[in-house]
Amino acid sequence: MGSHILFVGKSDPILDPIWPRLESKGMRITLAASQRSAIELARENLPDLVIVDGTTSRSAGRLCRSLRRASPHSALLLLTDENGFVEDVPCEMQMRKPFTARKLTARIGEILEQHAPKLLQVGDLILDPATRVVQGPRGKQKLRPKECDLLMALMERAGETVSREELMKKIWDTQYLGDTRTLEVHVCWLRKKIEVDPKHPRYVRTVRGKGYRLDVDS
């Protein structure tokens, strides 16, 4: 299946002819005219690339941050006006209008190549962050967004104890530890999807008083 691109913006005489060309190359194009629909589509479809036309939005930076939260593993390309670079925007690349269709197509190809999905593997656990599908003893399982983020955080530090503080900060963007039940619930959900016996986990181990560890010798 080809790459999936989500475009956020209004109809444009330069951009409109590009989408059929990309579709002819096997790519899937989704158009979103509003910010709300863009965020919903990003969260539901997890596109490989999101292109935001910042020239039609007064809050391009805020929109990009919302899109990044909705689909953390999507690449972001921001189109700007003649003023050029926009500061404090979480995106892989910015392009200033006007530009040719050929130049935009080339940049899209570069971003998709650089941002190609990479599988994570620890032991017999294999995670595709782009699709949120994990392969393990229970076969292929679809993870919720936070479950995927949690498993990624543990896989990236496999064999090490990751503190509750670090997980709360990384996944929920908070340092508040007055109630860690949200983390504990997500650990429970994750275990049900990857453990043969969730009550006696092989993979996600609790390190009492500290946090959690993904065992590499499973």
C-alpha positions in Angstrom: 0.0 0.0 0.0 1.3 3.5 -0.9 1.9 6.3 1.5 -1.1 8.2 3.0 -1.0 12.0 2.9 -3.4 14.3 4.7 -3.6 17.8 3.4 -5.1 20.5 5.6 -6.1 23.7 3.8 -8.4 25.2 1.2 -8.5 24.7 -2.6 -5.4 26.1 -4.3 -4.6 26.4 -8.0 -1.1 25.2 -7.5 -1.8 22.4 -5.1 -5.0 21.0 -6.5 -3.4 19.4 -9.6 -0.7 17.7 -7.5 -3.0 15.3 -5.6 -4.2 13.4 -8.7 -0.5 13.0 -9.8 0.4 11.5 -6.4 -2.6 9.2 -6.4 -1.5 7.9 -9.8 1.7 6.9 -8.1 -0.2 4.8 -5.6 -0.4 7.3 -2.8 -3.6 7.9 -0.9 -4.7 11.6 -0.4 -7.1 12.8 2.2 -8.2 16.5 2.2 -9.4 18.3 5.3 -10.9 21.8 5.0 -11.2 22.4 8.8 -8.8 22.1 11.7 -11.2 20.0 13.7 -11.7 17.4 10.8 -7.9 17.4 10.3 -7.2 16.4 13.9 -9.9 13.7 13.8 -8.6 12.3 10.5 -5.0 12.3 11.8 -6.0 10.5 14.9 -8.1 7.9 13.1 -6.0 7.3 10.0 -2.4 7.9 11.2 -1.2 9.3 7.9 2.5 9.0 6.9 2.6 12.8 6.1 0.4 15.8 7.0 0.7 18.9 4.9 -0.6 22.0 6.6 -1.2 25.1 4.5 -0.3 27.7 7.1 -1.2 30.6 4.7 -4.9 29.8 5.3 -4.7 29.5 9.0 -4.0 32.1 11.7 -2.9 29.4 14.2 -0.7 27.1 12.1 1.7 26.5 15.0 -1.1 25.5 17.4 -2.7 23.3 14.7 0.7 21.5 14.1 1.1 20.9 17.8 -2.5 19.4 17.9 -1.8 17.2 14.9 1.5 16.0 16.4 -0.4 14.9 19.6 -3.1 13.3 17.5 -0.7 11.3 15.3 2.8 11.5 16.9 4.5 9.4 14.2 3.2 11.3 11.2 5.7 13.6 9.4 4.6 17.3 9.2 5.2 19.7 6.3 4.2 23.3 6.9 3.5 25.6 3.9 4.2 29.3 4.8 3.6 32.7 3.1 6.3 35.1 1.8 7.4 35.9 5.4 9.0 32.5 5.5 10.0 30.4 8.5 7.6 30.1 11.4 9.2 29.6 14.8 8.3 27.0 17.4 6.4 24.7 15.1 6.9 20.9 15.5 7.4 19.9 11.8 10.0 18.2 9.7 10.1 20.9 7.0 8.7 24.3 6.1 8.2 25.5 2.5 7.6 29.1 1.5 5.0 29.9 -1.2 5.1 30.3 -4.1 6.8 27.2 -5.4 6.4 24.9 -8.3 4.4 21.6 -8.3 7.6 19.8 -9.2 9.5 21.3 -6.1 6.6 20.3 -3.7 6.4 16.8 -5.2 10.2 16.4 -4.7 10.0 17.6 -1.1 7.1 15.2 -0.4 9.2 12.3 -1.7 12.2 13.3 0.4 10.2 13.5 3.6 8.4 10.2 3.0 11.8 8.5 2.3 13.4 9.9 5.4 10.3 9.2 7.6 9.7 5.7 6.4 8.1 3.6 9.2 10.6 1.7 11.3 9.7 -1.4 13.2 10.8 -1.9 16.8 11.7 -5.3 18.0 12.6 -6.7 21.4 12.8 -10.4 21.7 9.7 -11.8 19.9 7.8 -8.5 20.3 7.6 -6.5 17.1 5.9 -3.1 17.0 4.9 -1.0 14.0 4.4 2.5 15.5 2.8 3.8 12.3 -0.1 1.3 12.5 0.0 0.7 16.2 0.1 -3.1 15.6 2.2 -5.3 17.9 3.1 -8.9 17.0 3.7 -11.2 19.9 2.6 -14.4 21.6 -1.1 -13.4 21.2 -0.6 -12.7 17.5 -1.2 -9.3 16.0 -2.9 -6.8 18.3 -4.0 -3.3 17.6 -3.0 -0.9 20.4 -4.6 2.3 21.5 -2.5 5.4 21.0 -1.3 5.7 24.6 -0.8 1.9 24.8 1.5 2.2 21.7 3.4 5.2 23.3 3.8 3.2 26.5 5.2 0.1 24.7 7.5 2.3 22.6 8.9 4.0 25.7 9.6 0.6 27.3 11.0 -1.0 24.1 13.4 2.0 23.5 14.8 1.4 27.0 14.5 -2.4 27.0 16.1 -4.1 30.0 16.1 -0.8 32.0 13.7 0.4 34.6 11.7 3.4 33.4 10.3 5.4 36.2 6.7 6.4 36.6 7.7 10.0 36.5 9.4 9.6 33.2 6.5 7.7 31.7 3.9 10.2 32.9 6.0 13.1 31.5 6.7 11.4 28.2 3.2 9.9 27.5 0.8 12.2 29.3 3.0 15.4 29.3 2.6 15.8 33.1 4.8 15.7 36.1 1.8 15.3 38.5 2.2 12.0 40.3 -0.6 12.4 42.9 -2.6 9.7 41.0 -0.8 7.2 38.7 -3.9 5.0 38.2 -4.0 6.1 34.5 -0.6 4.7 34.0 -1.4 1.5 35.9 -4.6 1.0 33.9 -2.7 1.3 30.6 -0.1 -1.1 31.7 -2.9 -3.6 32.5 -4.5 -3.1 29.1 -1.1 -3.5 27.4 -0.4 -6.7 29.3 -3.7 -8.2 28.2 -2.6 -7.7 24.6 1.0 -8.9 24.7 1.2 -11.3 27.7 0.2 -15.0 27.6 -0.7 -14.7 31.3 -1.2 -11.0 32.1 -1.3 -11.8 35.9 2.2 -13.3 35.6 3.8 -11.0 32.9 7.0 -12.1 31.0 7.5 -8.8 29.3 6.2 -5.7 31.2 7.5 -6.2 34.7 6.7 -4.0 37.7 9.7 -2.7 39.6 8.3 -2.0 43.0 8.6 1.6 44.1 10.3 2.7 40.9 8.4 2.0 37.6 8.3 -0.6 34.8 10.8 -2.6 32.8 10.5 -4.5 29.5 12.5 -7.7 29.9 14.8 -8.5 27.0 15.2 -12.2 28.0 11.6 -13.1 27.4 
